[in-house]
Amino acid sequence: MAAQTTRQWGVTPPISTALPTEQELATNDTLVAELKRQNNFESAEETEKRTTVLRSIQKVTVEFVRQVSKRRGLPQSSIDAAGGKIFTYGSYRLGVYGPGSDIDTLVVVPKHVSRDDFFEYFPSLLERMAPPGAIDELTPVPDAFVPIIKLEYSGISIDLIFARLMLSQVPLNLDLKDKSLLRGVEEKDLRCLNGTRVTDEILELVPQQKTFRHALRGVKLWAQRRAIYANVMGFPGGVAWAMLVARVCQLYPHATSSVIIGKFFRIMSQWAWPQPVLLKAIEDGPLQARVWNPKVYNGDRFHLMPIITPAYPSMCATHNITMSTKKIIIRELNRAGDIADRILTGRLPWNNLFERHTFFSQGYKYYLSVVAASRSKEAQLIWSGLVESKVRLLVANLETVDNIELAHPFNKGFDRVHRCHTAEEVDRVLSGDLQFQAKDIETETTDLANDPKHGAAAQGGAENVDVPNGTDKAEQNGEGQYIIYTTTYYVGIELAQGATKSLDISWQTKEFKDICTGWAQYNADLNSLNIVHTRNYDLPGDVFEPGEVRPERVKRTKTIKKSDAAARKRNFAASNLEESATNDAKRQHSSSGPRSAVSA
């Protein structure tokens, strides 16, 4: 018992080993109650359903390995002993899943089973062995950066990835913590194995797993509500937030989840970035794999908020963070810290911490709308993913403009469908006009659509996704209308204090377009990309939640001299934010209000 109390968790001694007070325990109870009110936990019946599904996938895995072993002509004794095992990772493995959460699942097989075997035989075998009608929306994406099979099994979303070990057998008692298992594995296999290895290390490196899980549930809910949860957009993803919470748990090993949350916001807002967040010392290993080290690798020196994975080979989970997203994260941490202080002293309830962001309603005066469009749905899935994977590069370029304080990318895109009768109407849609948006098809955000092809393109870059890019003829419905698919990503622009509206971002937008259209599968007759300069009062209605107050245009009552008005308009034109400097820019109207739209 004495050894347990003196153990040091993490790379530094704890800040406090104090036991919880009665008030802290009571506040913790109110935290858990609020998380339940927020529908953050699922029912016991749903959890048991997940367990049943995973047991089924484990049986399929063993049968899959047996069948491939037979095809390889192995002796019966080797076939019977070949094994095969599934591991989970991500939110399910961490124990912070809720209603509708997917299960990230890793299929581990012996050396004579290949990834080609996995994509060729596993899907059909799964459908045969599952209960009738249990499998739905099964989509293999073999050429993704992390090859994946996405499916719905009895209503539960499953992400299946694959890894092959250089072993002749994969028994059920296999533990992936052993670094020697990584010898001889391919790079793709190493990436897949690390998901489970990192998750398991995190759980082993926290003093109290229940405390960690409740605190992480609170932090994840806060980050999602504040729209700062998306690795591809330059914010921390799920594993990064988990590691940050785990580090605070190490510093306060006996604290309640409520105290951990309060300390979390203060510690991370004042962290001496770019000092890395480490859960344990970085380890060497048996591979010639790159391990995060800013003293050796120049690229690692530019990581602004490095959060380092604990499993070998250690990597930076936050390499996508930009100067702007770092400022936004720290602002949100400070804001949340103020709220948490008042909650912990009984002056506010927990639901104040989980209030939704105000990115569209109060965030900014100026926005850039990045409109990716295609003439077929299949092409749009990949094209929009490619554009999404590059938005952070646009943000980084905008940060070089002197008069821009920050560029804030919203953490998801908005998928819309449009019906046009003429080529002119199509061109207007491609330039951001929403007048022809299909009224009977709801706008859907990319996270809710959760399409595997879009996701694969966004996470790994569409260069790695070998999916047919469709036709250069727009889809038509039975009424002869052209169907156009768009996905819009919004970037809020905050001007520097004292800056004039006269700024030129033409190079930054052109550079971004050149990067995107330089994609090998880009087809100018099929794909389109435009940057639309949008005022807050011109934002479309479907970006607002019910109850949000939309910004209104301020009516000017002051009389302006004709010469002053001309000068002001020239300033607006030069800014590329209020009015276009090009001759063909027009005020365009939609059912949701007027917008200022120009092609970049």
C-alpha positions as CSV (number, residue, x, y, z in Angstrom):
1,M,0.0,0.0,0.0
2,A,2.9,2.4,0.9
3,A,4.5,1.7,-2.5
4,Q,1.2,2.6,-4.3
5,T,0.9,5.9,-2.5
6,T,4.5,7.0,-3.3
7,R,4.4,6.0,-7.0
8,Q,5.1,8.9,-9.4
9,W,2.7,9.0,-12.2
10,G,4.2,10.6,-15.3
11,V,7.5,12.4,-15.9
12,T,7.2,14.9,-12.9
13,P,6.1,14.6,-9.3
14,P,2.4,15.4,-8.6
15,I,1.3,18.9,-7.8
16,S,-1.0,17.6,-5.0
17,T,-1.8,14.2,-3.4
18,A,-4.6,15.6,-1.3
19,L,-7.7,13.5,-0.9
20,P,-11.1,14.9,-2.0
21,T,-13.1,17.0,0.4
22,E,-16.8,16.4,1.0
23,Q,-17.7,19.5,-1.1
24,E,-15.5,18.2,-4.0
25,L,-17.2,14.8,-3.8
26,A,-20.6,16.5,-3.9
27,T,-19.6,18.6,-6.9
28,N,-18.4,15.5,-8.6
29,D,-21.8,13.9,-8.2
30,T,-23.4,16.9,-9.9
31,L,-20.9,16.6,-12.7
32,V,-21.9,13.0,-13.4
33,A,-25.6,13.9,-13.1
34,E,-25.1,16.6,-15.7
35,L,-23.3,14.3,-18.1
36,K,-26.2,11.9,-17.8
37,R,-28.6,14.7,-18.5
38,Q,-26.5,15.6,-21.6
39,N,-27.1,12.0,-22.8
40,N,-23.4,11.2,-22.5
41,F,-23.9,7.6,-21.3
42,E,-25.7,4.8,-23.0
43,S,-28.0,2.2,-21.4
44,A,-26.8,-1.1,-20.1
45,E,-28.8,-2.8,-22.9
46,E,-26.9,-0.9,-25.6
47,T,-23.6,-1.7,-24.0
48,E,-24.4,-5.4,-23.9
49,K,-25.4,-5.1,-27.6
50,R,-21.9,-3.8,-28.3
51,T,-20.4,-6.7,-26.5
52,T,-22.4,-9.2,-28.5
53,V,-21.4,-7.5,-31.8
54,L,-17.7,-7.7,-30.8
55,R,-18.0,-11.4,-29.9
56,S,-19.5,-12.0,-33.3
57,I,-16.6,-10.1,-35.1
58,Q,-14.1,-12.1,-33.0
59,K,-15.7,-15.4,-34.3
60,V,-15.6,-14.1,-37.9
61,T,-11.9,-13.2,-37.5
62,V,-10.9,-16.7,-36.3
63,E,-12.9,-18.2,-39.2
64,F,-11.4,-15.8,-41.7
65,V,-7.9,-16.8,-40.6
66,R,-8.8,-20.5,-40.8
67,Q,-10.1,-20.1,-44.4
68,V,-7.1,-18.2,-45.6
69,S,-4.8,-20.7,-43.9
70,K,-6.5,-23.5,-45.8
71,R,-6.1,-21.6,-49.1
72,R,-2.4,-21.3,-48.3
73,G,-2.2,-25.1,-47.9
74,L,-1.1,-25.1,-44.3
75,P,-1.4,-28.4,-42.3
76,Q,-4.5,-28.9,-40.2
77,S,-2.5,-28.4,-37.0
78,S,-1.3,-25.0,-38.1
79,I,-4.8,-24.1,-39.3
80,D,-6.3,-24.9,-35.9
81,A,-3.6,-22.9,-34.1
82,A,-3.4,-19.9,-36.4
83,G,-5.9,-17.9,-34.3
84,G,-6.7,-14.2,-34.9
85,K,-7.8,-11.6,-32.5
86,I,-9.7,-8.3,-32.4
87,F,-8.7,-5.3,-30.3
88,T,-10.6,-2.1,-29.8
89,Y,-9.2,1.4,-29.5
90,G,-10.4,5.0,-29.4
91,S,-13.4,6.1,-27.3
92,Y,-14.8,2.6,-26.8
93,R,-11.5,1.2,-25.4
94,L,-11.1,4.3,-23.3
95,G,-14.6,3.8,-21.8
96,V,-15.9,7.2,-22.9
97,Y,-18.4,6.1,-25.5
98,G,-22.0,7.2,-25.6
99,P,-25.2,6.7,-27.6
100,G,-24.3,6.5,-31.3
101,S,-20.6,6.2,-30.8
102,D,-18.8,3.9,-33.2
103,I,-16.4,1.1,-32.2
104,D,-12.9,1.4,-33.6
105,T,-11.8,-2.2,-34.0
106,L,-8.4,-3.7,-35.0
107,V,-8.2,-7.2,-36.6
108,V,-4.8,-8.8,-35.9
109,V,-3.8,-11.8,-37.9
110,P,-0.7,-14.0,-38.4
111,K,2.0,-13.5,-41.0
112,H,0.5,-15.7,-43.8
113,V,-2.7,-13.6,-44.0
114,S,-2.4,-10.4,-46.1
115,R,-4.3,-7.2,-46.3
116,D,-5.6,-8.2,-49.7
117,D,-7.1,-11.3,-48.1
118,F,-8.8,-9.0,-45.6
119,F,-10.5,-6.9,-48.1
120,E,-11.3,-9.8,-50.4
121,Y,-12.8,-12.3,-48.0
122,F,-13.6,-10.6,-44.7
123,P,-16.7,-8.6,-45.8
124,S,-18.5,-11.5,-47.4
125,L,-17.7,-13.8,-44.5
126,L,-18.9,-11.2,-42.1
127,E,-22.2,-10.9,-43.9
128,R,-22.6,-14.7,-44.0
129,M,-21.9,-15.3,-40.3
130,A,-23.9,-12.3,-38.9
131,P,-27.6,-12.6,-38.2
132,P,-29.8,-12.0,-41.3
133,G,-30.1,-8.3,-42.0
134,A,-27.6,-7.3,-39.2
135,I,-25.0,-5.9,-41.6
136,D,-25.7,-2.6,-43.4
137,E,-23.8,0.1,-45.3
138,L,-20.6,-2.1,-45.6
139,T,-18.0,0.0,-47.4
140,P,-14.4,-1.1,-47.8
141,V,-11.8,1.6,-48.5
142,P,-8.6,-0.4,-49.1
143,D,-6.5,2.5,-50.5
144,A,-7.0,4.9,-47.6
145,F,-4.0,6.2,-45.6
146,V,-5.3,3.8,-42.9
147,P,-7.1,1.1,-45.0
148,I,-10.6,0.5,-43.4
149,I,-13.9,-1.3,-43.7
150,K,-16.8,0.8,-42.4
151,L,-20.2,-0.9,-41.6
152,E,-23.2,-0.9,-39.5
153,Y,-23.7,-4.0,-37.4
154,S,-27.1,-4.2,-35.7
155,G,-27.3,-0.4,-35.8
156,I,-23.8,0.0,-34.3
157,S,-21.1,1.8,-36.4
158,I,-18.0,-0.3,-36.7
159,D,-14.6,0.8,-38.2
160,L,-12.5,-2.2,-39.0
161,I,-8.8,-1.9,-39.6
162,F,-6.2,-4.6,-40.2
163,A,-2.7,-5.5,-39.0
164,R,-0.5,-8.5,-39.7
165,L,2.2,-9.6,-37.2
166,M,5.2,-11.6,-38.1
167,L,3.9,-14.5,-36.1
168,S,2.6,-17.9,-37.2
169,Q,-0.1,-17.8,-34.5
170,V,-2.2,-15.0,-32.9
171,P,-3.6,-16.4,-29.7
172,L,-6.5,-14.9,-27.7
173,N,-4.1,-14.0,-24.9
174,L,-1.8,-11.9,-27.1
175,D,-0.8,-8.5,-25.6
176,L,0.2,-5.8,-28.1
177,K,2.2,-4.0,-25.4
178,D,5.2,-6.1,-26.3
179,K,7.4,-3.9,-28.5
180,S,9.1,-6.9,-30.0
181,L,5.9,-7.8,-31.8
182,L,6.5,-4.7,-34.1
183,R,9.6,-6.3,-35.7
184,G,9.1,-6.8,-39.4
185,V,5.7,-5.2,-39.7
186,E,4.8,-2.9,-42.6
187,E,4.3,0.8,-42.0
188,K,0.5,0.5,-42.5
189,D,0.4,-2.3,-40.0
190,L,2.4,-0.2,-37.5
191,R,0.0,2.7,-37.9
192,C,-3.0,0.4,-37.2
193,L,-1.4,-1.3,-34.2
194,N,-0.5,2.0,-32.6
195,G,-4.2,2.9,-32.1
196,T,-4.7,0.1,-29.6
197,R,-1.2,0.4,-28.2
198,V,-1.6,4.2,-27.4
199,T,-5.1,3.7,-25.9
200,D,-3.9,0.9,-23.6
201,E,-0.9,2.9,-22.5
202,I,-3.1,5.9,-21.6
203,L,-5.2,3.7,-19.4
204,E,-2.2,2.2,-17.7
205,L,-0.7,5.7,-17.0
206,V,-3.6,7.2,-15.1
207,P,-3.9,6.7,-11.3
208,Q,-7.7,6.2,-11.3
209,Q,-9.4,5.1,-14.5
210,K,-13.0,5.9,-13.4
211,T,-11.9,9.5,-12.5
212,F,-10.1,9.8,-15.8
213,R,-13.1,8.6,-17.8
214,H,-15.6,11.0,-16.2
215,A,-13.2,13.9,-16.6
216,L,-12.5,13.0,-20.2
217,R,-16.2,12.7,-20.9
218,G,-16.6,16.3,-19.6
219,V,-13.7,17.7,-21.5
220,K,-14.7,15.9,-24.8
221,L,-18.3,17.2,-24.5
222,W,-17.0,20.7,-23.9
223,A,-14.5,20.6,-26.8
224,Q,-17.2,19.3,-29.2
225,R,-19.7,21.9,-28.1
226,R,-17.1,24.7,-28.5
227,A,-16.2,23.3,-32.0
228,I,-12.5,22.8,-31.2
229,Y,-12.5,19.0,-31.7
230,A,-11.1,18.0,-35.1
231,N,-7.5,17.0,-35.9
232,V,-7.9,17.5,-39.6
233,M,-8.9,21.2,-39.1
234,G,-6.0,22.0,-36.8
235,F,-7.6,21.2,-33.4
236,P,-6.9,18.3,-31.0
237,G,-8.6,15.0,-31.9
238,G,-10.0,12.5,-29.4
239,V,-6.6,10.9,-28.5
240,A,-5.0,14.3,-27.9
241,W,-7.7,15.4,-25.6
242,A,-7.4,12.1,-23.8
243,M,-3.7,12.5,-23.3
244,L,-4.1,16.1,-21.9
245,V,-6.7,14.9,-19.4
246,A,-4.5,11.9,-18.4
247,R,-1.6,14.3,-17.7
248,V,-3.7,16.3,-15.3
249,C,-4.8,13.1,-13.6
250,Q,-1.1,12.3,-13.1
251,L,-0.6,15.6,-11.4
252,Y,-3.5,15.2,-9.1
253,P,-3.6,11.4,-8.5
254,H,-6.4,11.4,-5.8
255,A,-8.6,14.2,-7.1
256,T,-12.2,13.8,-8.2
257,S,-13.2,14.2,-11.9
258,S,-14.7,17.6,-11.2
259,V,-11.4,18.9,-9.7
260,I,-9.5,17.4,-12.6
261,I,-11.7,19.3,-15.1
262,G,-11.1,22.6,-13.2
263,K,-7.4,22.0,-13.0
264,F,-7.3,20.9,-16.6
265,F,-8.4,24.3,-18.0
266,R,-6.0,26.3,-15.9
267,I,-2.9,24.0,-16.4
268,M,-3.3,23.7,-20.2
269,S,-4.1,27.3,-20.8
270,Q,-0.9,28.3,-19.0
271,W,1.3,25.4,-20.3
272,A,4.7,26.5,-21.5
273,W,4.1,25.6,-25.1
274,P,5.9,24.3,-27.2
275,Q,7.1,22.2,-24.2
276,P,5.6,18.8,-25.0
277,V,2.9,17.1,-23.0
278,L,4.3,13.6,-22.1
279,L,2.7,10.9,-20.1
280,K,6.0,9.1,-19.8
281,A,9.6,9.4,-21.1
282,I,10.0,8.8,-24.8
283,E,11.3,5.3,-25.4
284,D,13.6,3.7,-27.9
285,G,12.5,0.5,-29.7
286,P,13.5,-2.3,-32.0
287,L,12.6,-0.5,-35.3
288,Q,14.2,2.0,-37.6
289,A,11.0,4.0,-37.1
290,R,10.9,7.8,-36.7
291,V,10.3,8.8,-33.0
292,W,9.3,12.4,-32.2
293,N,12.5,14.4,-31.5
294,P,12.8,18.1,-32.2
295,K,16.6,17.9,-31.7
296,V,16.9,15.5,-34.6
297,Y,14.0,16.3,-36.9
298,N,13.6,19.9,-38.1
299,G,9.8,19.4,-38.7
300,D,9.2,18.5,-35.1
301,R,10.6,21.9,-34.0
302,F,7.6,23.6,-35.6
303,H,4.9,21.8,-33.6
304,L,3.2,24.5,-31.7
305,M,1.3,22.4,-29.1
306,P,3.1,19.0,-29.1
307,I,1.1,16.2,-27.3
308,I,3.2,13.1,-27.6
309,T,1.8,9.5,-27.8
310,P,3.1,7.3,-25.0
311,A,3.5,4.0,-27.1
312,Y,6.6,3.4,-29.1
313,P,7.2,4.8,-31.7
314,S,6.1,8.1,-30.0
315,M,4.5,10.6,-32.4
316,C,3.0,14.1,-32.1
317,A,-0.8,13.8,-32.1
318,T,-1.2,17.6,-32.8
319,H,1.1,18.4,-35.7
320,N,-1.8,20.1,-37.5
321,I,-2.3,22.9,-35.0
322,T,-1.6,26.3,-36.5
323,M,-0.9,29.7,-34.9
324,S,-4.6,30.6,-35.2
325,T,-6.0,27.4,-33.9
326,K,-3.6,27.6,-31.0
327,K,-4.9,31.0,-30.1
328,I,-8.5,29.8,-30.3
329,I,-7.8,26.7,-28.1
330,I,-6.1,28.9,-25.4
331,R,-8.9,31.4,-25.5
332,E,-11.4,28.6,-25.0
333,L,-9.4,27.1,-22.2
334,N,-9.3,30.4,-20.4
335,R,-13.0,30.9,-20.9
336,A,-13.8,27.5,-19.6
337,G,-11.4,28.0,-16.7
338,D,-13.4,31.0,-15.6
339,I,-16.6,29.1,-15.8
340,A,-15.2,26.0,-14.0
341,D,-13.9,28.2,-11.1
342,R,-17.5,29.4,-10.6
343,I,-18.9,25.9,-10.9
344,L,-16.5,24.5,-8.3
345,T,-17.4,27.3,-5.9
346,G,-21.1,26.7,-6.3
347,R,-21.9,29.8,-8.2
348,L,-22.8,28.2,-11.6
349,P,-24.3,24.8,-12.7
350,W,-22.3,22.4,-14.9
351,N,-24.5,23.0,-17.9
352,N,-22.9,26.5,-18.4
353,L,-19.6,24.7,-19.3
354,F,-21.2,22.8,-22.1
355,E,-22.9,25.7,-23.8
356,R,-22.7,25.6,-27.6
357,H,-20.2,27.7,-29.6
358,T,-21.2,31.1,-31.1
359,F,-19.0,30.8,-34.2
360,F,-21.7,31.9,-36.6
361,S,-24.0,34.0,-34.3
362,Q,-21.4,36.1,-32.5
363,G,-18.0,35.0,-33.7
364,Y,-16.9,37.1,-36.5
365,K,-17.9,40.0,-38.9
366,Y,-16.1,38.4,-41.9
367,Y,-16.0,34.9,-43.1
368,L,-14.5,33.0,-46.0
369,S,-16.7,30.3,-47.4
370,V,-14.7,27.6,-49.1
371,V,-17.1,25.9,-51.5
372,A,-16.1,22.5,-52.9
373,A,-18.5,21.3,-55.6
374,S,-18.9,18.4,-57.9
375,R,-21.4,17.2,-60.6
376,S,-21.7,13.8,-59.2
377,K,-22.2,12.5,-55.6
378,E,-19.4,9.9,-55.9
379,A,-16.9,12.5,-57.1
380,Q,-18.0,15.0,-54.3
381,L,-17.3,12.5,-51.5
382,I,-13.6,12.4,-52.5
383,W,-13.2,16.0,-53.7
384,S,-14.7,17.5,-50.5
385,G,-12.5,15.3,-48.4
386,L,-9.4,16.4,-50.3
387,V,-10.4,20.1,-49.8
388,E,-11.2,19.5,-46.1
389,S,-7.7,18.0,-45.6
390,K,-6.2,21.2,-47.0
391,V,-8.2,23.9,-45.2
392,R,-5.6,24.2,-42.5
393,L,-3.1,25.2,-45.2
394,L,-5.4,28.1,-46.2
395,V,-5.5,29.1,-42.5
396,A,-1.7,29.0,-42.3
397,N,-1.4,31.1,-45.4
398,L,-3.9,33.7,-44.0
399,E,-1.8,33.9,-40.9
400,T,0.9,35.5,-42.9
401,V,-1.2,38.6,-43.7
402,D,-0.2,41.4,-41.4
403,N,-3.8,42.8,-40.8
404,I,-5.2,39.3,-39.9
405,E,-5.1,38.5,-36.2
406,L,-6.3,34.9,-36.8
407,A,-8.2,32.7,-39.2
408,H,-10.7,30.4,-37.4
409,P,-11.8,27.3,-39.4
410,F,-15.1,25.8,-38.3
411,N,-14.5,22.1,-37.5
412,K,-16.9,20.6,-40.0
413,G,-18.3,21.2,-43.4
414,F,-21.9,21.7,-44.6
415,D,-23.1,19.3,-47.4
416,R,-25.8,20.7,-49.7
417,V,-27.6,19.5,-52.8
418,H,-28.8,21.9,-55.5
419,R,-31.1,21.5,-58.6
420,C,-30.4,23.7,-61.6
421,H,-32.1,24.0,-65.0
422,T,-29.4,25.8,-66.9
423,A,-25.6,26.0,-67.2
424,E,-25.8,29.6,-65.9
425,E,-27.6,28.4,-62.7
426,V,-24.9,25.7,-62.3
427,D,-22.2,28.3,-62.5
428,R,-23.9,30.4,-59.9
429,V,-24.1,27.4,-57.5
430,L,-20.4,26.7,-58.0
431,S,-19.7,30.3,-57.0
432,G,-21.6,29.9,-53.7
433,D,-25.2,30.9,-54.6
434,L,-27.8,29.0,-52.5
435,Q,-30.8,30.1,-54.5
436,F,-31.1,26.7,-56.2
437,Q,-30.6,24.5,-53.1
438,A,-33.0,21.6,-52.9
439,K,-35.6,22.5,-50.3
440,D,-36.6,18.9,-49.7
441,I,-33.0,17.7,-48.8
442,E,-31.7,18.9,-45.4
443,T,-28.2,20.3,-45.1
444,E,-26.0,17.8,-43.4
445,T,-22.7,18.4,-41.6
446,T,-19.8,16.2,-42.7
447,D,-19.5,14.7,-39.2
448,L,-23.0,13.5,-39.2
449,A,-22.8,12.2,-42.8
450,N,-19.7,10.3,-41.7
451,D,-19.1,8.9,-45.2
452,P,-16.1,6.5,-45.3
453,K,-14.8,7.7,-48.6
454,H,-15.0,11.3,-47.6
455,G,-13.4,10.5,-44.3
456,A,-10.6,8.5,-45.9
457,A,-9.8,11.4,-48.2
458,A,-10.0,14.0,-45.4
459,Q,-7.8,12.0,-43.0
460,G,-5.2,10.8,-45.4
461,G,-5.5,13.0,-48.4
462,A,-7.3,11.9,-51.5
463,E,-4.0,11.1,-53.1
464,N,-4.2,7.8,-51.2
465,V,-7.8,6.9,-52.1
466,D,-8.2,5.1,-55.4
467,V,-11.9,5.7,-56.0
468,P,-13.4,6.4,-59.5
469,N,-13.9,10.2,-59.8
470,G,-17.1,9.8,-61.7
471,T,-18.2,11.5,-64.9
472,D,-17.9,15.1,-66.1
473,K,-21.6,15.2,-66.8
474,A,-23.8,16.5,-64.1
475,E,-26.3,14.1,-62.7
476,Q,-29.9,14.7,-63.9
477,N,-33.2,13.8,-62.3
478,G,-36.4,12.8,-64.0
479,E,-37.4,16.4,-64.5
480,G,-34.2,17.2,-66.5
481,Q,-32.7,19.2,-63.6
482,Y,-28.9,19.2,-63.1
483,I,-27.9,18.0,-59.6
484,I,-24.9,19.7,-58.1
485,Y,-23.3,18.7,-54.8
486,T,-21.5,21.2,-52.6
487,T,-19.6,21.1,-49.3
488,T,-18.8,24.5,-47.7
489,Y,-16.2,25.1,-45.0
490,Y,-16.3,28.3,-43.1
491,V,-13.3,30.3,-41.9
492,G,-13.9,33.2,-39.5
493,I,-11.5,36.2,-40.0
494,E,-10.5,38.4,-37.1
495,L,-8.7,41.5,-38.1
496,A,-5.7,42.8,-36.1
497,Q,-6.4,45.6,-33.7
498,G,-6.3,48.9,-35.5
499,A,-6.1,47.2,-38.9
500,T,-7.9,48.8,-41.8
501,K,-10.2,46.7,-44.0
502,S,-7.8,47.2,-46.8
503,L,-5.9,43.9,-47.2
504,D,-5.2,41.6,-50.0
505,I,-5.6,37.9,-49.7
506,S,-5.6,37.0,-53.4
507,W,-2.2,35.2,-53.2
508,Q,-3.3,33.1,-50.2
509,T,-6.5,32.0,-51.8
510,K,-4.8,31.3,-55.1
511,E,-2.1,29.2,-53.4
512,F,-4.8,27.2,-51.7
513,K,-6.7,26.6,-54.9
514,D,-3.5,25.6,-56.7
515,I,-2.7,23.0,-54.0
516,C,-6.2,21.5,-54.2
517,T,-6.5,21.5,-58.0
518,G,-3.0,20.1,-58.2
519,W,-4.6,16.8,-57.1
520,A,-3.8,14.1,-59.6
521,Q,-7.5,13.1,-60.1
522,Y,-8.8,16.7,-60.3
523,N,-11.1,17.3,-63.2
524,A,-12.1,20.9,-64.0
525,D,-15.2,19.7,-65.8
526,L,-16.3,17.7,-62.7
527,N,-14.9,19.5,-59.7
528,S,-15.0,23.1,-58.6
529,L,-13.5,25.2,-55.8
530,N,-14.3,28.8,-55.0
531,I,-13.7,31.1,-52.1
532,V,-16.7,33.2,-51.2
533,H,-16.4,36.3,-49.0
534,T,-19.4,36.4,-46.7
535,R,-20.5,38.9,-44.1
536,N,-22.0,37.6,-40.9
537,Y,-25.5,38.9,-41.8
538,D,-25.2,37.0,-45.1
539,L,-24.6,33.6,-43.6
540,P,-27.1,31.0,-44.7
541,G,-29.8,30.0,-42.3
542,D,-28.9,26.3,-42.1
543,V,-25.6,27.0,-40.2
544,F,-27.6,28.3,-37.2
545,E,-29.2,26.1,-34.5
546,P,-32.8,26.7,-33.4
547,G,-32.9,29.5,-31.0
548,E,-29.7,31.2,-32.2
549,V,-30.0,34.9,-33.0
550,R,-28.7,35.6,-36.5
551,P,-26.5,38.7,-37.0
552,E,-28.3,41.6,-38.6
553,R,-27.0,44.3,-40.9
554,V,-26.5,47.5,-39.1
555,K,-28.5,50.3,-40.8
556,R,-26.4,53.4,-41.2
557,T,-28.3,56.6,-40.5
558,K,-25.3,59.0,-40.8
559,T,-25.1,61.0,-44.0
560,I,-22.0,60.2,-45.9
561,K,-20.5,62.6,-48.5
562,K,-20.2,61.2,-52.0
563,S,-16.4,61.4,-52.0
564,D,-16.2,59.6,-48.6
565,A,-18.5,56.9,-49.8
566,A,-16.3,56.3,-52.9
567,A,-13.2,56.1,-50.7
568,R,-14.9,53.7,-48.4
569,K,-16.0,51.5,-51.2
570,R,-12.4,51.3,-52.5
571,N,-11.3,50.2,-49.1
572,F,-13.9,47.5,-49.1
573,A,-12.8,46.3,-52.5
574,A,-9.2,46.1,-51.5
575,S,-10.1,44.0,-48.5
576,N,-11.5,41.1,-50.4
577,L,-13.8,40.7,-47.4
578,E,-16.7,43.2,-47.9
579,E,-17.1,43.5,-51.6
580,S,-15.3,42.0,-54.5
581,A,-12.6,43.9,-56.4
582,T,-13.5,42.1,-59.6
583,N,-16.0,43.4,-62.1
584,D,-18.1,40.3,-62.3
585,A,-18.9,40.1,-58.5
586,K,-22.6,40.4,-57.9
587,R,-24.9,40.5,-54.9
588,Q,-26.6,37.1,-55.0
589,H,-29.7,36.1,-53.1
590,S,-30.9,32.9,-51.6
591,S,-33.9,31.9,-49.5
592,S,-31.7,32.4,-46.5
593,G,-30.7,36.0,-47.3
594,P,-28.3,37.9,-49.6
595,R,-24.6,37.0,-49.8
596,S,-21.5,38.6,-51.3
597,A,-19.9,36.0,-53.5
598,V,-16.8,35.9,-55.7
599,S,-14.5,33.3,-57.0
600,A,-11.1,33.2,-55.6
